Each structure stands twice: as structure tokens, then as C-alpha cells.
Amino acid sequence: MSYEHTGSSDERAAAATADVATCAAELRRYTTHDLQQSPSSPYIYSAEGSLPLVITSAHGGVMKPEAIPDRTYGVLTPDLGTLPLALRIAESVSNCCGGKRPFLVVNLLSRRKVDPNRQCTKEATSKCEASRDAYDAFHQCVEE
């Protein structure tokens, strides 16, 4: 699934916003966690937990907004299935722990756009503001 659009920058921005909303709605179908969009990046979602456990999905995103250039260094291939796996693990942990939940942090961007699992170098971001914002927001959610 790729979210690339043609048209003016305003049209592309509107389409990207709609795509984020669509992708987030899809996420919510697979988890009872209360996923919230990061105020720093529309591509990062997190859910509060009540257990001392953080489950992340750094490479499971599929969004490829045209406004964020592809990275050219590092690992560029996706880890297929890691996003649904992270959601299933979070749900299973919650079920096994009497409803207590792990914290959850999800990156919706394709690994070609940002790799939050790397140190913030040319390997992690495409050196554009939106890519760096997503990287920073992902790590901020993990730290909180």
C-alpha cells in the first residue's frame, strides 16, 4: 500500500492528512488500546499503559508520503508484519495481565522514509523536517 499523490502542495497535504486518518482508523480496528496521535508528528501513534513494558513497531508502517524523500542509506526494506504483530502482542499481554496494558508506540511511515531503530544519522532519516520530526516523536513517545 503506497500513499503517493500528485497535484498542488495543498492537495498533497490534504491527501496526506486523509491517509494518516485512514491508516490510524485501520490501526484502531485491530487493538483496544487508546492510540493517540503524537502532537509532534502525524505519523507516530502511542497508547498509555499500566505495565512497565513498552512495545514498539518501528518498521511496520506502510505510508510513503511524497513530501518526505526516501532515505538512501542503511536498511531500506520493511520488516513485514511487525505492526500487526506488535498490536497482537500488546493485546495478548493485556489479556494475560488482567486488563493491565503495556505502553505502545507505532510508526506509520515506511522504513524508506524513516528508521526510528537507528541512531539519528543519515541512516535514520532522509534529512527533511518531517522525517526528523517522526524520528524525534517516536523516541519521545518511547521515553515518556
C-alpha positions in Angstrom: 0.0 0.0 0.0 1.5 3.3 -1.0 0.1 6.8 -0.4 1.6 8.9 -3.1 -0.4 11.8 -4.7 0.0 14.3 -7.5 -1.3 17.8 -7.5 -0.5 21.0 -5.7 1.2 21.1 -2.4 -2.1 22.0 -0.7 -3.8 19.0 -2.4 -0.9 16.7 -1.3 -1.1 18.0 2.3 -4.8 17.3 2.4 -4.4 13.9 0.9 -1.6 13.0 3.4 -3.8 14.1 6.3 -6.6 11.9 4.9 -4.2 9.0 4.5 -2.9 9.3 8.1 -6.5 9.3 9.3 -7.3 6.2 7.2 -4.3 4.4 8.4 -5.0 5.3 12.1 -8.6 4.1 11.7 -7.3 0.8 10.4 -5.0 0.5 13.4 -7.8 1.0 15.8 -9.7 -1.9 14.2 -7.0 -4.2 15.5 -6.5 -3.0 19.1 -8.5 -1.9 22.1 -5.6 0.3 23.1 -6.4 4.0 23.0 -4.0 5.1 20.3 -3.3 8.8 20.2 -1.5 10.8 17.5 1.7 12.4 18.5 1.5 16.2 18.6 4.9 16.3 17.0 4.3 14.1 14.0 1.1 12.8 12.4 2.8 9.5 11.6 3.5 8.4 15.2 0.8 7.0 17.5 1.1 5.8 21.1 -1.0 4.4 23.8 -0.6 4.8 27.6 0.0 1.6 29.5 -0.2 0.4 33.1 2.6 -2.1 33.0 6.4 -1.5 33.0 6.6 -2.7 29.4 6.8 -0.7 26.1 6.0 -2.5 22.8 7.1 -0.6 19.7 6.6 -1.0 16.0 9.4 0.9 14.3 9.4 -0.6 10.9 5.8 -1.8 10.3 4.5 1.4 8.7 3.4 1.5 5.0 2.9 5.2 4.4 5.1 6.7 1.8 4.2 10.4 1.6 5.7 12.1 -1.4 6.7 15.1 0.7 9.2 13.0 2.6 12.1 11.9 0.4 13.2 8.3 0.6 16.3 7.5 2.7 19.3 6.4 0.7 21.4 4.9 3.4 21.0 2.0 5.7 18.5 -0.8 5.7 15.6 0.2 3.4 13.5 -3.0 3.3 10.4 -3.3 5.6 10.0 -5.8 8.4 6.8 -7.2 7.1 4.1 -8.0 9.6 5.7 -6.2 12.6 2.9 -3.7 13.1 0.1 -6.3 13.3 2.4 -8.5 15.4 3.1 -5.6 17.9 -0.7 -5.0 18.2 -1.4 -8.7 18.8 1.4 -8.9 21.4 0.0 -5.9 23.2 -3.5 -7.3 23.3 -2.2 -10.7 24.4 -0.2 -9.2 27.3 -3.3 -7.2 28.3 -5.4 -10.3 28.3 -2.8 -12.3 30.3 -2.4 -9.5 32.9 -6.0 -8.9 33.9 -6.5 -6.0 31.6 -3.3 -4.1 32.5 -1.7 -2.8 29.4 1.8 -2.3 28.0 2.7 1.0 26.6 2.5 1.0 22.8 4.4 3.2 20.2 3.7 2.8 16.4 5.4 4.4 13.4 3.1 4.6 10.4 5.8 5.6 7.9 7.6 3.2 5.6 11.1 2.3 6.5 12.2 4.1 3.3 11.1 7.3 4.9 12.4 7.0 8.5 14.1 4.3 10.5 13.5 5.0 14.2 15.5 2.0 15.2 18.8 3.6 14.3 20.8 6.4 15.8 19.8 9.7 14.3 22.2 9.9 11.5 21.8 9.9 7.7 20.8 6.2 8.1 17.8 7.1 10.2 16.2 10.0 8.4 16.0 11.5 4.9 17.3 14.8 6.4 13.9 16.5 5.8 12.0 18.1 8.7 9.0 15.7 8.6 11.3 12.7 8.7 13.3 14.1 11.6 10.0 15.1 13.4 8.7 11.5 13.1 12.0 10.1 14.4 12.0 12.5 17.3 8.3 11.9 18.1 8.8 8.2 18.1 11.7 8.4 20.6 9.8 10.9 22.7 6.8 8.6 23.0 9.1 5.7 24.0 10.9 7.8 26.7 7.6 9.1 28.1 
